[in-house]
């Protein structure tokens, strides 16, 4: 089954799971608490009750339980049955997890009385009140309650699948994970695996590090083109390891394999669907033991795909070498790639790009000192007139960042609350930000703005200057969906074009990175699109549609845009880091140029010696230029300088031969708009054989390279404009092949031929 089909099945399953999770979230707050009550611990001292138990209804007809997870409909819809799957599928797919979309949807509980139940817990060992069980849930925020409801649905999915699972080991893992999630609901904590299965990574070095070591150890001596191909093979093999589905029945008697399989289920397979659990790549948490168990199966499947990607015989040879050496290293007990202390060599062509760490740190310190001096320098029109001229290369948020450092502006996260009283200053700031947004968005009803800004589900990042809000961003976080909607963004008109908007957005990005939210979504009108593009927003949405559909409001005439955040970037410092990097590169270039322009004294060798030839290493500057590797210097082909006169007759001979060819008739003169009206809309630089003849007469071709470029432009233009099934396209291939033959005969030049020409 193809990977694309797998992804469609997985998408269908995740959509169904999200629908299941959404059902209890649509309930009233008191109904959500009643659903969670069965997982609650009684807060009475010495009571061992582990969940509120409601007195059962008196008759079967009145059995509409208020507990959504007692309804087994969604258990019938989702099957994570790995053990009974005949054909194991890729991890990007489902591994046999199929759904029946025709099943009945789970019904919401529909109690009509929002008051807490007055009866006591029905468990014999408890008999305490409902409030004694749910006091923690009553104090939780709506976001926290929704998170616990997600855990509840996921725990029931695992519990239901354990009931239909055929493989005993898989069933045990499902039951273990279900109890684990239920315990997280009871303790109101984030799911975090205990140490029964160990903590990843389970082996060191990991498969990922070992394959990197392998590529560097065996192929670092190759040229850049070959090394990059080997690097692609290594990445492709790691992907094949990641998507490989373990078979629970493969080595049922092997205890070591059983442990590996259990860990793989918990960390690499189940989290694909149970999103509360952390998803790990096998190559990042497993090592040699795991790879040895699956290597023969993975390598047999992977090499078939890898061979199809080889375009030349050389690449096929490199692939065979890669597979042979990898098989040797995986099974060898003495292989250095599995050593934690292994220090792999760096590819030879990397040496020209490396810079010593001490030198790099020295440059960074020097640049930072200069920048601090520039910031503290006071401009004087008479002593230093240039100090009053702003630096056009300064980042947009530079002045705002300096103001924040000097405590002239502040940033605060504020918002309304239904559970606690907000401070007077927060209330006044929210009111002031509402006025700023309303003034900057006059077409938006102020009542609508006020309702969203003061909505407890929304938060606002306020920009405060002189104890007065001058701007802010109102947003709403959807933690279960993994994104935040930016609702409003405004800066008061007299404080714009000062970098506040960029710095405000950077603060918001840092805030969300700390809270593990990596996607922003917003609807931007025609006036705001430019700003959002500068802040790295794009109309191309990478977030899965089912994650945000129905969560954010669709604004007519606006464009949905997304910004993806990177966890390891501090956005408020990003422009500073980029400027330092740019300055480092600039200074390294200047240093290199100064070395290249260095003038050495004349050669005195012939005055002291009588030999006709001088050893190359006796020439000052040669060793420095080639870093001691004089073999490269000796391999440089020494050619006589070309001139238009010296190559005129040869180029003229080639051009006349090409003109006389039977396939040259479409290219003898420039293309006319009468024949192709839209030709110049597609072809920016036209060329033909008549124009080349005129250039040859005018001595334009001072070297062979210019002549070859013009000739190849004729053929490339033709193939770009015409379809492959046209006679023009075929004539271009035929004539190019003839031209390359003449070029080889006259000048001895060999140029790689396109596969379709061969």
Legacy VTK file of the C-alpha trace (Angstrom):
# vtk DataFile Version 3.0
C-alpha trace
ASCII
DATASET POLYDATA
POINTS 758 float
0.000 0.000 0.000
1.429 3.389 -0.979
2.557 6.009 1.517
0.061 8.576 0.208
-2.792 6.136 0.824
-1.441 5.521 4.323
-1.462 9.242 5.038
-5.063 9.541 3.861
-6.120 6.736 6.221
-4.217 8.321 9.104
-5.796 11.702 8.358
-9.251 10.106 8.412
-8.521 8.491 11.782
-7.179 11.660 13.346
-10.213 13.593 12.136
-12.461 11.037 13.800
-10.485 11.195 17.054
-10.704 14.990 17.041
-14.462 14.729 16.595
-14.651 12.400 19.591
-12.589 14.848 21.649
-14.733 17.788 20.612
-18.013 16.250 21.844
-17.429 16.595 25.624
-15.838 20.035 25.118
-19.151 21.366 23.831
-20.812 20.648 27.191
-21.390 23.134 29.980
-18.652 23.473 32.577
-20.589 21.606 35.308
-21.259 18.718 32.893
-17.533 18.479 32.058
-16.745 18.209 35.779
-19.358 15.486 36.183
-17.707 13.523 33.360
-14.325 13.784 35.053
-15.664 12.970 38.510
-15.195 9.222 38.013
-11.412 9.789 37.886
-11.309 12.006 40.992
-9.664 11.149 44.271
-11.697 11.701 47.407
-10.111 14.537 49.390
-11.222 13.225 52.788
-8.213 12.079 54.822
-7.535 8.323 54.818
-10.211 7.688 52.182
-8.928 5.371 49.445
-11.715 6.071 46.921
-10.297 6.556 43.428
-13.311 7.973 41.665
-16.838 9.189 42.204
-19.395 6.449 41.601
-22.972 7.562 40.989
-25.863 5.425 42.203
-27.029 3.304 39.237
-30.398 4.168 37.674
-33.366 2.137 38.919
-34.431 0.771 35.508
-32.787 -0.121 32.210
-35.002 2.385 30.394
-33.476 5.231 32.347
-29.888 4.357 31.531
-28.706 7.452 29.731
-25.438 7.654 31.633
-23.793 10.988 32.014
-20.431 9.385 31.420
-19.469 9.736 27.794
-16.753 7.115 27.925
-19.229 4.397 28.991
-20.699 4.679 25.493
-18.723 2.211 23.384
-19.566 3.657 19.983
-16.243 5.369 19.585
-14.501 2.201 20.675
-16.038 0.469 17.674
-14.888 3.245 15.385
-11.186 3.072 16.148
-9.009 -0.014 16.060
-5.309 0.286 16.875
-4.944 -3.466 16.548
-1.292 -3.997 15.662
-1.068 -7.657 16.604
-3.824 -8.899 14.333
-2.803 -6.831 11.336
-1.841 -9.071 8.451
-0.052 -6.453 6.387
2.080 -4.121 8.495
2.070 -0.622 7.208
4.330 2.381 7.455
4.403 4.467 10.603
3.198 7.397 8.528
0.110 5.325 7.902
-1.999 3.459 10.420
-0.449 0.125 11.199
-3.837 -1.447 10.791
-5.756 1.277 12.632
-8.973 1.480 10.666
-12.298 3.197 11.299
-15.880 2.572 10.435
-17.313 5.969 9.634
-20.816 4.574 9.463
-20.871 3.863 13.190
-23.142 5.827 15.465
-21.587 8.907 17.023
-21.236 9.019 20.814
-24.088 10.852 22.499
-23.544 13.776 24.820
-24.779 13.414 28.375
-27.840 15.526 28.783
-28.510 16.200 32.455
-30.767 19.167 32.942
-29.902 20.133 36.508
-26.577 22.057 36.812
-26.540 21.672 40.591
-24.078 19.122 42.025
-25.509 15.711 42.966
-26.555 15.571 46.613
-26.204 11.799 47.114
-23.049 10.250 48.486
-20.468 8.235 46.564
-21.868 4.745 45.926
-18.540 3.013 46.603
-18.768 1.106 49.895
-15.318 2.204 51.029
-16.089 5.908 50.497
-19.659 7.258 50.976
-18.440 10.871 50.830
-20.028 13.789 48.975
-19.632 14.717 45.300
-17.883 17.991 46.172
-15.293 16.094 48.227
-14.259 14.405 44.977
-14.323 17.220 42.407
-12.998 20.196 44.352
-9.789 20.232 42.241
-11.740 20.137 38.988
-13.988 22.989 40.140
-10.913 25.198 40.598
-9.418 24.318 37.202
-9.588 26.613 34.170
-11.625 25.748 31.087
-8.419 25.045 29.167
-7.295 22.572 31.821
-10.690 20.843 31.871
-10.584 20.434 28.089
-7.119 18.910 28.329
-8.350 16.394 30.898
-11.315 15.528 28.684
-8.897 14.798 25.825
-7.025 12.408 28.122
-10.330 10.778 29.058
-11.240 10.049 25.428
-7.743 8.787 24.625
-7.709 6.509 27.690
-11.000 4.958 26.602
-9.732 4.470 23.026
-6.766 2.514 24.394
-8.964 0.577 26.806
-11.402 -0.385 24.050
-8.617 -1.475 21.697
-7.055 -3.645 24.387
-10.336 -5.551 24.482
-10.210 -6.444 20.773
-6.417 -6.945 20.543
-5.271 -10.502 19.713
-1.595 -10.163 20.604
-1.086 -10.472 24.352
1.967 -8.179 24.512
0.214 -5.407 22.593
-2.878 -5.776 24.811
-0.753 -5.343 27.949
0.822 -2.148 26.551
-2.586 -0.676 25.667
-3.891 -1.410 29.165
-0.766 0.076 30.722
-1.068 3.288 28.703
-4.797 3.552 29.428
-4.156 3.347 33.206
-1.301 5.797 32.782
-3.585 8.400 31.146
-6.322 7.829 33.745
-3.794 8.481 36.498
-2.810 11.759 34.770
-6.479 12.797 34.869
-6.727 11.979 38.579
-3.558 13.867 39.510
-4.230 16.649 36.944
-0.681 16.383 35.645
0.845 16.208 32.189
1.405 12.663 30.901
4.982 11.658 31.579
6.186 8.085 31.176
7.453 6.387 34.334
10.707 4.461 34.418
9.285 0.928 34.032
10.185 0.928 30.339
13.239 3.116 30.773
13.840 6.650 29.566
14.754 7.407 25.938
17.250 7.245 24.411
17.541 3.576 25.348
20.923 3.079 23.687
23.899 5.267 22.914
24.885 6.129 20.335
21.473 6.233 18.728
20.850 4.924 15.216
20.788 8.510 13.953
24.249 9.261 15.385
25.666 5.933 14.263
24.597 6.445 10.644
26.118 9.944 10.708
29.336 8.406 12.068
29.163 5.771 9.323
28.815 8.311 6.515
31.654 10.473 7.821
33.942 7.547 8.628
33.768 5.901 5.206
32.953 8.698 2.763
34.544 11.907 4.086
37.410 11.510 1.601
35.112 11.708 -1.413
34.562 14.834 -3.478
31.683 17.170 -2.704
29.260 15.733 -5.262
29.799 12.128 -4.128
29.635 13.078 -0.452
26.295 14.854 -0.893
24.869 11.788 -2.609
26.075 9.563 0.231
24.567 12.012 2.705
21.202 11.746 0.908
21.430 7.955 1.068
22.055 8.120 4.810
19.031 10.378 5.351
16.885 8.150 3.163
17.927 5.054 5.129
17.086 6.754 8.437
13.627 7.550 7.073
13.178 3.903 6.116
14.063 2.870 9.679
11.601 5.406 11.094
8.624 4.194 9.060
9.297 0.476 9.530
6.470 -1.320 11.377
7.595 -3.867 13.955
5.844 -7.252 13.826
4.825 -8.435 17.318
4.873 -12.070 16.153
8.266 -11.900 14.441
10.317 -13.111 17.427
7.708 -13.965 20.036
10.177 -16.020 22.129
12.907 -13.370 22.141
12.686 -11.359 25.381
15.024 -8.669 24.053
12.784 -8.154 21.027
9.706 -8.094 23.279
11.181 -5.181 25.280
12.066 -3.318 22.086
8.572 -3.878 20.692
6.915 -2.582 23.895
9.061 0.558 23.873
8.363 1.104 20.184
4.612 0.876 20.813
4.720 3.361 23.706
6.977 5.968 22.131
6.786 5.566 18.341
3.436 4.049 17.339
0.607 4.803 19.803
1.484 8.564 20.060
0.700 8.932 16.343
-2.970 8.713 17.376
-2.857 9.380 21.137
-1.516 12.913 20.884
-1.137 13.450 24.641
1.850 11.092 24.552
5.190 12.341 23.249
5.976 11.007 19.763
9.584 9.935 19.192
11.443 8.810 16.083
12.947 5.306 16.461
16.313 6.524 15.135
16.458 9.081 17.960
15.774 6.701 20.866
17.023 3.268 19.760
20.501 2.059 18.872
22.393 -0.951 17.600
20.201 -3.604 19.261
17.062 -2.274 17.553
18.761 -1.921 14.157
20.147 -5.464 14.212
16.662 -6.900 14.706
15.139 -5.067 11.740
18.147 -4.465 9.469
17.623 -7.271 6.947
13.960 -6.366 6.388
14.620 -2.620 6.173
17.618 -2.858 3.848
15.815 -5.177 1.427
12.858 -2.823 1.075
14.925 0.363 1.078
17.467 -0.588 -1.580
14.690 -1.156 -4.135
13.532 2.437 -3.688
17.085 3.778 -3.538
18.031 2.133 -6.852
15.158 3.884 -8.598
16.566 7.244 -7.496
20.019 6.565 -8.945
20.342 8.535 -12.181
23.851 7.471 -13.239
25.987 4.367 -13.115
28.292 6.154 -10.705
25.423 6.630 -8.239
24.483 2.948 -8.543
28.084 2.027 -7.726
28.051 4.345 -4.708
24.763 2.819 -3.517
26.203 -0.688 -3.706
29.254 0.475 -1.753
26.989 2.126 0.851
24.913 -1.048 1.377
27.939 -3.366 1.526
29.779 -1.246 4.113
26.645 -0.624 6.191
25.867 -4.342 6.363
29.430 -4.935 7.450
29.344 -2.287 10.198
25.947 -3.268 11.625
27.076 -6.870 12.138
30.668 -6.144 13.167
31.480 -6.183 16.885
34.553 -3.996 16.304
32.856 -1.218 14.332
33.909 2.251 15.561
30.622 3.894 14.503
28.887 2.405 17.586
31.388 3.912 20.001
30.190 6.819 22.136
33.675 8.337 21.998
34.044 8.029 18.218
35.250 11.291 16.654
34.391 11.125 12.936
36.519 13.006 10.390
35.204 16.071 8.628
34.777 15.932 4.817
37.817 17.419 3.150
35.905 20.135 1.301
34.487 21.364 4.654
37.900 22.577 5.794
37.668 25.710 3.705
34.449 26.671 5.518
35.595 26.129 9.119
36.617 28.862 11.534
38.344 28.364 14.863
36.089 28.711 17.899
38.451 31.101 19.695
38.601 33.347 16.642
34.811 33.255 16.301
34.303 34.193 19.962
36.822 37.014 19.593
34.956 38.401 16.575
31.595 38.211 18.377
32.960 40.038 21.406
34.558 42.700 19.220
31.340 43.299 17.257
29.189 43.453 20.411
31.574 45.987 21.966
31.407 48.179 18.868
27.589 48.010 18.839
27.373 48.983 22.516
29.672 51.916 21.816
27.438 53.039 18.958
24.320 52.865 21.145
25.879 54.890 23.970
27.489 57.485 21.706
25.881 60.916 21.943
25.584 62.696 18.635
27.283 66.064 18.300
26.526 68.003 15.138
29.895 69.831 15.224
32.312 67.099 16.361
30.638 64.147 14.603
27.877 65.136 12.148
27.431 61.510 10.998
26.283 60.458 14.466
22.942 62.144 13.827
22.327 60.187 10.604
20.361 56.959 11.261
21.870 53.677 10.116
19.745 52.401 7.243
20.842 48.811 8.006
19.375 48.930 11.522
16.692 46.312 12.181
13.072 47.448 12.415
12.802 46.551 16.091
16.220 47.871 17.138
14.962 51.142 18.651
12.111 49.345 20.440
14.542 46.829 21.909
16.787 49.630 23.192
13.773 51.353 24.756
12.845 48.123 26.514
16.382 47.747 27.845
16.175 51.294 29.172
12.759 50.443 30.731
10.919 53.042 28.687
8.458 50.425 27.455
7.124 47.210 29.000
5.233 44.141 27.804
2.538 42.415 29.873
0.172 39.492 29.281
-3.237 40.504 30.604
-6.782 39.188 30.335
-10.171 38.939 31.961
-11.083 36.061 34.276
-14.276 34.443 35.567
-12.521 32.675 38.445
-10.606 35.497 40.113
-10.780 39.245 40.393
-8.459 41.074 38.016
-6.464 44.089 39.173
-7.601 47.637 38.529
-4.581 48.324 36.323
-5.310 45.288 34.146
-8.919 46.391 33.751
-7.887 49.925 32.752
-5.291 48.588 30.338
-7.800 46.253 28.685
-10.183 49.176 28.292
-7.428 51.384 26.816
-6.346 48.656 24.375
-9.962 48.254 23.288
-9.986 51.966 22.404
-6.683 51.687 20.497
-7.955 48.712 18.460
-11.279 50.430 17.807
-9.518 53.595 16.609
-7.160 51.680 14.297
-9.937 49.397 12.982
-12.821 51.818 12.423
-14.791 49.352 10.291
-14.907 46.816 13.121
-17.858 47.279 15.564
-16.561 48.425 18.945
-18.987 46.121 20.746
-17.447 43.154 18.939
-13.911 44.297 19.828
-14.870 44.807 23.470
-16.481 41.376 23.709
-13.370 39.600 22.434
-10.813 41.644 24.374
-12.710 41.046 27.645
-13.532 37.419 26.835
-11.842 35.219 29.497
-10.734 32.786 26.766
-8.665 35.526 25.109
-5.427 37.093 26.270
-3.753 40.338 25.264
-0.054 41.149 25.048
-0.032 44.812 26.021
2.668 47.326 25.063
2.941 49.837 27.911
4.696 53.198 27.594
4.602 55.780 30.379
2.129 53.508 32.209
-0.285 53.781 29.284
-1.063 51.113 26.683
-0.032 52.216 23.193
-0.725 48.916 21.469
-1.330 45.229 21.868
-2.125 41.858 20.365
-5.289 40.027 21.362
-5.053 36.288 20.854
-6.648 33.002 21.820
-4.674 29.803 22.464
-6.075 26.442 21.407
-3.639 24.146 23.271
-5.357 20.917 22.257
-5.142 21.910 18.588
-1.579 23.218 18.780
-2.144 26.752 17.452
-3.053 30.297 18.490
-5.415 32.628 16.678
-4.317 36.264 16.500
-7.561 38.226 16.694
-6.474 41.885 16.856
-3.177 43.721 16.492
-2.917 47.503 16.710
-0.457 50.273 17.591
-1.723 53.779 18.231
-1.157 55.994 15.194
1.364 58.434 16.702
3.627 55.542 17.847
3.795 53.660 14.565
6.893 53.207 12.338
9.090 52.870 15.438
9.524 49.117 15.403
6.975 48.526 18.147
4.835 46.214 16.015
7.759 43.923 15.147
9.044 43.829 18.724
5.527 43.177 20.021
5.144 40.205 17.659
8.567 38.865 18.647
7.559 38.940 22.325
4.391 37.048 21.455
6.426 34.423 19.589
8.774 33.917 22.542
5.780 33.608 24.885
4.268 30.840 22.756
7.538 28.968 22.276
7.796 28.753 26.086
4.291 27.263 26.149
5.012 24.765 23.316
2.674 26.390 20.786
4.367 26.639 17.374
1.655 27.847 14.981
-0.050 31.246 14.599
-3.153 31.671 12.470
-4.825 34.959 11.602
-7.139 36.482 9.030
-5.464 39.534 7.474
-7.222 42.156 5.377
-5.577 43.804 2.381
-3.968 46.484 4.556
-2.406 44.036 7.039
-1.026 41.380 4.668
2.209 43.329 4.119
2.877 43.607 7.849
2.231 39.943 8.499
4.495 38.896 5.630
7.304 40.870 7.261
6.637 38.913 10.455
7.128 35.578 8.598
3.430 34.853 8.030
2.457 33.065 4.834
-0.856 32.318 3.085
0.364 28.717 2.651
-1.070 26.820 5.617
0.930 23.802 6.827
-1.348 23.059 9.783
-3.801 20.269 9.088
-7.186 21.705 8.171
-9.095 19.555 10.625
-7.105 21.088 13.492
-8.420 24.616 12.964
-11.663 24.245 11.013
-14.531 25.253 13.287
-12.227 26.818 15.864
-11.557 30.195 14.250
-14.042 32.506 12.597
-13.878 32.941 8.827
-13.755 36.625 7.859
-15.133 37.458 4.444
-12.621 39.205 2.189
-9.657 38.398 4.460
-6.723 36.048 3.834
-5.888 33.241 6.249
-2.154 33.343 7.075
0.097 31.148 9.179
3.392 31.634 10.991
5.409 28.583 12.048
7.632 29.073 15.094
10.989 27.405 15.676
11.605 26.231 19.280
15.341 27.020 19.380
15.026 30.673 18.305
14.733 33.587 20.735
12.772 35.927 18.504
13.389 39.109 20.504
17.132 38.580 19.911
16.874 37.264 16.354
17.775 40.470 14.485
20.753 41.043 16.787
22.076 37.539 16.137
21.574 37.884 12.382
23.373 41.223 12.327
26.327 39.747 14.225
26.454 36.794 11.835
26.361 39.125 8.852
29.172 41.219 10.302
31.280 38.109 11.003
30.934 36.948 7.387
31.776 40.440 6.161
34.971 40.590 8.220
36.054 37.097 7.200
35.605 38.085 3.555
37.662 41.229 4.115
40.374 39.186 5.820
40.431 36.699 2.956
40.602 39.477 0.406
43.504 41.113 2.212
45.388 37.818 2.088
44.637 37.345 -1.598
45.870 40.848 -2.401
49.091 40.390 -0.455
52.161 41.331 -2.528
55.279 39.219 -2.015
58.832 40.299 -2.875
60.363 39.281 -6.188
61.860 35.863 -6.817
65.612 35.741 -6.103
66.010 32.092 -6.981
67.507 32.642 -10.431
70.088 35.021 -9.044
71.290 32.432 -6.560
70.757 29.294 -8.656
71.494 28.544 -12.295
68.679 26.061 -12.885
66.205 26.875 -15.578
63.249 25.708 -13.458
62.232 26.755 -9.944
60.596 24.302 -7.499
57.012 25.373 -7.046
57.252 25.323 -3.259
60.022 27.969 -3.490
57.573 30.569 -4.823
56.365 32.821 -2.024
52.588 32.701 -1.584
51.869 29.427 -3.376
51.857 27.333 -0.193
49.686 29.904 1.562
47.227 30.034 -1.330
46.822 26.264 -1.593
47.270 25.578 2.152
50.155 23.221 1.495
48.206 21.019 -0.899
50.295 21.592 -3.999
48.745 18.625 -5.801
45.725 20.789 -6.533
48.005 23.419 -8.015
49.736 20.873 -10.258
46.355 19.578 -11.449
45.296 23.018 -12.679
45.238 22.908 -16.456
47.376 25.603 -17.927
45.695 26.952 -21.039
46.854 29.554 -23.427
44.851 32.778 -23.233
42.033 32.926 -25.750
41.235 35.888 -27.988
38.481 36.544 -30.502
40.998 36.293 -33.343
42.579 33.028 -32.173
39.319 31.100 -32.034
37.397 32.887 -34.841
38.030 30.286 -37.539
37.185 27.357 -35.286
33.941 28.905 -34.023
33.011 29.897 -37.587
33.532 26.303 -38.732
31.287 24.953 -35.942
28.574 27.560 -36.595
28.493 26.846 -40.338
28.260 23.106 -39.695
25.336 23.618 -37.301
23.555 25.919 -39.799
23.878 23.256 -42.512
22.309 20.518 -40.403
18.850 19.290 -41.472
17.402 20.006 -37.997
18.590 23.653 -37.920
15.775 25.253 -39.939
13.653 26.369 -36.901
16.649 28.217 -35.417
18.124 30.024 -38.441
16.446 33.384 -37.684
14.804 35.125 -34.702
11.307 33.960 -33.640
8.577 36.221 -35.020
5.561 37.301 -32.978
3.455 36.485 -36.018
4.341 32.818 -35.545
4.306 32.835 -31.711
2.469 35.886 -30.264
3.233 35.045 -26.614
6.823 33.899 -27.188
8.463 36.856 -25.451
6.176 36.505 -22.450
7.839 33.169 -21.743
11.351 33.665 -23.131
13.315 36.568 -21.647
16.576 36.075 -23.567
15.920 34.891 -27.145
18.746 33.638 -29.342
19.108 32.252 -32.898
21.854 31.229 -35.352
21.643 34.476 -37.382
22.282 36.553 -34.262
25.185 34.297 -33.346
26.703 34.834 -36.800
26.498 38.611 -36.359
28.089 38.395 -32.932
30.897 36.247 -34.338
31.658 38.833 -37.041
31.698 41.605 -34.439
34.261 39.714 -32.353
31.803 39.326 -29.448
32.982 35.789 -28.671
36.295 36.458 -26.960
36.292 32.891 -25.591
34.604 29.549 -26.257
32.449 29.807 -23.146
30.361 32.719 -24.484
29.803 30.866 -27.751
28.659 27.691 -25.991
26.295 29.659 -23.723
24.537 31.296 -26.683
24.232 28.026 -28.567
22.770 26.178 -25.581
20.363 29.076 -24.991
18.821 28.393 -28.411
18.085 24.784 -27.456
16.929 25.554 -23.899
14.559 28.295 -25.103
13.022 25.895 -27.594
12.465 23.181 -24.999
11.103 25.689 -22.520
8.487 27.080 -24.922
7.455 23.923 -26.804
5.979 20.668 -25.577
8.126 17.510 -25.708
5.889 15.932 -28.332
6.469 18.719 -30.896
8.900 18.560 -33.815
10.613 21.738 -32.590
11.471 20.041 -29.304
12.880 17.002 -31.135
14.876 19.188 -33.535
16.430 21.013 -30.572
17.611 17.714 -29.052
18.965 16.476 -32.399
20.844 19.678 -33.173
22.266 19.959 -29.650
23.658 16.452 -29.868
25.298 17.329 -33.213
26.707 20.583 -31.768
28.266 18.766 -28.795
29.863 16.293 -31.190
31.446 19.107 -33.229
32.586 20.825 -30.037
34.393 17.651 -28.962
35.974 17.167 -32.402
37.258 20.738 -32.737
38.199 21.718 -29.191
38.260 18.400 -27.326
35.572 19.709 -24.957
33.235 17.142 -23.390
29.954 18.397 -21.948
27.459 16.224 -20.055
24.593 15.260 -22.344
20.966 15.399 -21.223
19.476 11.893 -20.828
16.700 12.617 -23.348
19.326 13.618 -25.948
21.197 10.360 -25.494
LINES 1 759
758 0 1 2 3 4 5 6 7 8 9 10 11 12 13 14 15 16 17 18 19 20 21 22 23 24 25 26 27 28 29 30 31 32 33 34 35 36 37 38 39 40 41 42 43 44 45 46 47 48 49 50 51 52 53 54 55 56 57 58 59 60 61 62 63 64 65 66 67 68 69 70 71 72 73 74 75 76 77 78 79 80 81 82 83 84 85 86 87 88 89 90 91 92 93 94 95 96 97 98 99 100 101 102 103 104 105 106 107 108 109 110 111 112 113 114 115 116 117 118 119 120 121 122 123 124 125 126 127 128 129 130 131 132 133 134 135 136 137 138 139 140 141 142 143 144 145 146 147 148 149 150 151 152 153 154 155 156 157 158 159 160 161 162 163 164 165 166 167 168 169 170 171 172 173 174 175 176 177 178 179 180 181 182 183 184 185 186 187 188 189 190 191 192 193 194 195 196 197 198 199 200 201 202 203 204 205 206 207 208 209 210 211 212 213 214 215 216 217 218 219 220 221 222 223 224 225 226 227 228 229 230 231 232 233 234 235 236 237 238 239 240 241 242 243 244 245 246 247 248 249 250 251 252 253 254 255 256 257 258 259 260 261 262 263 264 265 266 267 268 269 270 271 272 273 274 275 276 277 278 279 280 281 282 283 284 285 286 287 288 289 290 291 292 293 294 295 296 297 298 299 300 301 302 303 304 305 306 307 308 309 310 311 312 313 314 315 316 317 318 319 320 321 322 323 324 325 326 327 328 329 330 331 332 333 334 335 336 337 338 339 340 341 342 343 344 345 346 347 348 349 350 351 352 353 354 355 356 357 358 359 360 361 362 363 364 365 366 367 368 369 370 371 372 373 374 375 376 377 378 379 380 381 382 383 384 385 386 387 388 389 390 391 392 393 394 395 396 397 398 399 400 401 402 403 404 405 406 407 408 409 410 411 412 413 414 415 416 417 418 419 420 421 422 423 424 425 426 427 428 429 430 431 432 433 434 435 436 437 438 439 440 441 442 443 444 445 446 447 448 449 450 451 452 453 454 455 456 457 458 459 460 461 462 463 464 465 466 467 468 469 470 471 472 473 474 475 476 477 478 479 480 481 482 483 484 485 486 487 488 489 490 491 492 493 494 495 496 497 498 499 500 501 502 503 504 505 506 507 508 509 510 511 512 513 514 515 516 517 518 519 520 521 522 523 524 525 526 527 528 529 530 531 532 533 534 535 536 537 538 539 540 541 542 543 544 545 546 547 548 549 550 551 552 553 554 555 556 557 558 559 560 561 562 563 564 565 566 567 568 569 570 571 572 573 574 575 576 577 578 579 580 581 582 583 584 585 586 587 588 589 590 591 592 593 594 595 596 597 598 599 600 601 602 603 604 605 606 607 608 609 610 611 612 613 614 615 616 617 618 619 620 621 622 623 624 625 626 627 628 629 630 631 632 633 634 635 636 637 638 639 640 641 642 643 644 645 646 647 648 649 650 651 652 653 654 655 656 657 658 659 660 661 662 663 664 665 666 667 668 669 670 671 672 673 674 675 676 677 678 679 680 681 682 683 684 685 686 687 688 689 690 691 692 693 694 695 696 697 698 699 700 701 702 703 704 705 706 707 708 709 710 711 712 713 714 715 716 717 718 719 720 721 722 723 724 725 726 727 728 729 730 731 732 733 734 735 736 737 738 739 740 741 742 743 744 745 746 747 748 749 750 751 752 753 754 755 756 757
